[in-house]
Amino acid sequence: MDWRNEMDIIVCVKRVPDTSEADVVITGKDIKKDDLPFEINEWDNYAVEEAVQLKEKFGGTITVISVGDEDANEVIRRGLAMGADEGVRIYDPAIEGSDGVTIAKILAAAIKNMKYDLILTGAQAGDLGEGIVPVALAEMLGIPHATLVTGLEIQDGKAKVKRELEGGLMEVLEIDLPAVIGIQTGINEPRYVSIMGIRKASKKEIKLLGLGDIGLTPEDVGEAGSLTVLEELSVPPVTKVAEIIEGDPAEAASKLAEILKEQGVL
């Protein structure tokens, strides 16, 4: 890539149900969504904010892209209201049932014909939490990637990233651009979307791409084109319940010691 001051950034976003304050009801392969509110995936919201901050620093353009039906326009317009310049939605009924790798395939087929220096995604999605898309997308595009990123600096055509590892460890990497970066929550503070921003975003055209526009067929997507197929969702069975030990501290301690002895711990 010939480094220049301005950056062309693509942000991949997803519309997900908000289950934080709802009783989740499983219906075979999915959950009941009729009464659930939908919103932009939390991790993706941080990715959009990171893109806008980079645009404010370097200039350039931001394109927000999503795979989904017409309802996905809602999260694309939110990205536009935050400061993105263009919106792209990819959809065909055959896409339904696609796994994470296939979603990455769809995104890669569209993005490979676009101009970009950096691709940002959320580190994972709030509905399935697989974290597959950023890694698979980078592999399909043949560019470097880093995910679970909590810090990002761009300089001289390289990205210096700080990423979260297990056990509270952090890793610092320097990778060449273009690259795919999977953004972790907490990297920034997503901005408030103003009424004026929403009004301006509502007037912007969102480009719709079908499978034929990106060189894919129905056989390439959905369950037919996926490596994995979801057969059924279920709630883990309850095997043990917590036992509340009552009494004053001395009595509770004595009872606890007896239980531990019975279990062979002491």
N, C-alpha and C positions, 0 to 999 in steps of 0.2 A: 504494500500500500504506500503510495506517495503521501507522506504526512502533510497536512495543511492545518491551519488554525481552526477552520470550521469543521464540525462533525455531523455526519448523517447517522442518526440513531433510530433503531427499530425497537419498539417495546411490545412484547407479546403479552396479552391480557386475557383473562377468563372471567366469565360471569358464573358465580357460585351461590348456592343457597346459604343463608345465614341460619345456622342451627344453634347459635350460642345461647339463646333463651327459649328453645323449643324442645318439646318431647319428640324425639325422632322415631318415626314409625316406618318399619321396613316392609316393603312390598315386593318380595321376590328378589329381583336383581337391582332394585333401587330403593330410595326412600320416598315417602309421600311428601310431595312438594307443593301441593295445592295451596296450603295456607302459610307457606314460608316466604319471607322476603328474600329478594336476591340482591347481590351487590358485587362490586369488583373484588376479585380475590385479594385478600389482605397483602400478601407478598408482592403481587403485581402493582398494587397501589404505591408501595415503596419504590418499585422499579420505575414507575412513571415519574415520581418525584425526583429520583436520581437523574433521570434523563433531562428533566426540565432544568435542574441545577447545572448540569453539564452544558446545556444549550445557553444558559445565561452567562456561563463563563467563556465558552468558546464560540458561540454562534452556531449556525447550522440548522438542521431540520430534525423533527421527531415524527415518526410514523407509528401509530398505534394499530396493531393487527390482532384480530381475534378469529377463532374458528367457532362457528355456531350459527343458530338461526337468527331471525330478525331481532329477538330479544337481546342479543349480544351487542346491538347498537348502543344500548344503554351504557355499557362500560366503556365502549369506544368513545362515546361523547363525553364521558367523564374525563377521559384522558385528554381529549381536545380542550375541554374547559380548564384543565390544569395547565395547558400550555403547548400541547402537541399541535402539529401543523396539519397532518393528514390522518385519515382513518381508513382501514381496509378490513373487510369482513369476508371470510371464506366459508361457503356453505353449499351443501348438496344433501338431500335426504339420506343418501348412501353413507354419509359420514357418521351417522348415529351408530353407537356401539364401538367406535374406534378406541383402541387402548392408547397409552401414553406414547409409545414408540410411533404409532400411526399418526397421532396428532403432530408429533415432531416431523414426520414425513410430509404431512400436508403443509406445515409452516415452511419447511425447507424448500418445497417445490415452488412456493410463492416467493420466498425471500431471495432465492438464488438469482432471480431476474431483477432484483431491486438494488439500489445503491445504498451501501451502508459501511460505516466504520466500526460500529458497535451494536450488538444486539443484547438487550436486557430482558430478562424474564424474572418472575418470582422464583425463589428457590424450590417452591412446591406449591400445590394448590390445596385450598382449605377443604375441598370435598373428599378427594382420594388420598392426598398427602404422599404421593409416590416419589416426587422429585426426579422424574425421568426426563421430562421435556428438554431442559437446558442442555443436559449432557448428550442426549441423542441428537438434538438439533445441531450442536456443534460438530459432532461426528459426521453427520450427513452433509454438512456444508464444508467439511474439511478444514475447520479453523479451531484454534485453541479455545478452552473454556475454563472457567472457575465457578464454583457454586458455593452456597452458604456464605456469600460475601457480605461482610459488615463494614468494609471500608474500600473506597475506590478513588484512585488518583490517575489522571491521564497526563502523560508528558512524552513528547517526542515519539509519537506513534506507538507507545507502549502503555499498558495498564498495570499499575501497581495495586494489587488487591490484598486485603486482609480478610481471611476466611476462618470461619468457626469450625473447630474440630471437636471430637468427643472429649469428655472430661474437662471441659473448660479451656482446652488448649487453643491457641491461635496460630495460624500459618500465614506468612507473607510471601507472595509470589509476584514475579514480574513476567507478564506475557505480552506477546506481540499482538497488535491489532491488524485486521479485525478479529474480534473474539466474541464469544457468548458469555455473559456474566449472569449467574443466578443470584438474585438479590435476597438477602435475609432481612427480616423485619428488624427495625431498630437502627438501620443504617442512617436514617434521616428522620425528619418529621414531615409527613405528607401535608401539603398545604390545603387550606380551606378552599372549597370551590365556591366562588361567588355567584350570585344570581346573574350578574352581567356576563360572567364567563360561560354559564350554562346557556344563556340566550345566544351568545355568539356561536357556541358549539352546535346548537340546534339548527343553525343555518348552513353549516358546513356539510358538504356531500361526503358520504361514506361509500367508498368504492367496493362493489360486490364482485367477488371472483367465484366462479364455479369450478368444478373439477377440470373441465376442458380447458379453462383459462390457464391452469397451472400444470397441464400435461399429465393429469392422473385420470384413472377410470374408476367406476364403482367397485371393481374387483380389487383395487389397490387400497381401499379404505374400509371402514366399518369392521364388522367381525370377520368378513372374508379376507381382509388385508392385515389383520392384527395377529401378533404372535401369541397373545393371551386373550382368553374370553372369560368374562365374568359369568359364572354359572348361578351363584346365589349369594345373597347377603344374609347374615344371621347374627344375633346377639350372642356373645360368649355365655355359656351356661354358668349359672351360679353354683360353685362347688363348696365354698365355705363362707360363713358370715362372721363378722367381728363379734367378739364377746366383750361386753362392758363389765369391768371389775368394779364393783361398788364397795363403799366403806371408806374409813379414814385411811391416810397414807400407809400406816403400819399394817392394817388389815389387808389393804390392796396388795402391798408388797408380799405379804405372806401367801396370799392366794396365787399371786403370779408365780412365786417360787414353786408352789405345789404343781401348777400347770406345767411349768418348764421341766420339772422332774418327771411328770407323767409322759411328756413328749420326748424324754430322753435327752433334753438339751443340757440339763445339769446332772 
